[in-house]
Amino acid sequence: MSAPRVYLDASTPPTAANVAGKIVPFDVPPATVLQGLFLQLALRSHEPDGQINPSAPYSRPYLAGPAALLDAKTDLGTVIR
């Protein structure tokens, strides 16, 4: 597969005009949960130093659910491979 590649930053929404016939990489915005979520999900934990703060944020792009972002982009005729 080959096509021109164009990068759209977070401030530029994809439209049929600016993505048609192009390969468009995009950033996935980070999502945030509290570190305490992991403590609630764990069967056991060994944390003798007490470094996990249950009320501290944990922010990563993979928590944002990239599938939902890709689903939103398929209405523009996006092909995902």
N, C-alpha and C positions, 0 to 999 in steps of 0.2 A: 504494500500500500504506500503510495506517495502522494503528497499534496503540500501546498505551502503551509508553513507553520506560523501561527500568530498567537501571541500571548495576550490574554486579557487580564488586567489587574482587577482587584476586588471592586474598584470604583467604576468599571466599565461592564455594564450588563451585556450578556450575549444576546444577539438578535440574529434573525435569519440573514440579514445583510452582512454582518461582520464575521460570521462563522461559516457561511455556505462554502463548501468545497475546501475547507481548511482543517488542519489538525490543530486543535486548541487545547494546550495544557492549561490547567487552572489550579489555583490554590484552594485548599480546603480550610475553612476557618476553624480555629480551635474551639472545642467545647470544654466546659469546666464542670467538674464534680468536686465534692469535698473528699478529702483523703479518708474520712471516716467511712465512706461507702465501702472501701476495700476491707476495712475492719469488720463491717457488718456482714460482708459476703464470705469472709474467711472462716473455715472450720476451726482453725487454730492459728495463732500468731506467736512468733518469737521475736520480741523487740525489746531486749534488755536496756537499750539506751534511750528508749522513749522518743525516737525521732519522728514518729508519725503523729502529726497534730490533726485530730479528727475534724477540726473546723478550718483547716488550711485548704486552699484551692489546689486542684490538680487539673492542669489544662493541657490537652493534647489534641492534634488534628484528627487522629483516628477515632476519637470519641464522638465526633460530629456526625457520624453516620453518612459517609460519602455516598452510599447508595441512594439516599434521599436527594442529594444534590444532583446525582446523575439522572435520576428519574425526572427531576425538574427540567433538565436540559434536553431530554429526549423529545420534547415537543418541538424542538427546533430542527429535528431530523438528525440528531446526533447518532453516530455509529460508535459503539463501544466495543473494543476488541482487546 
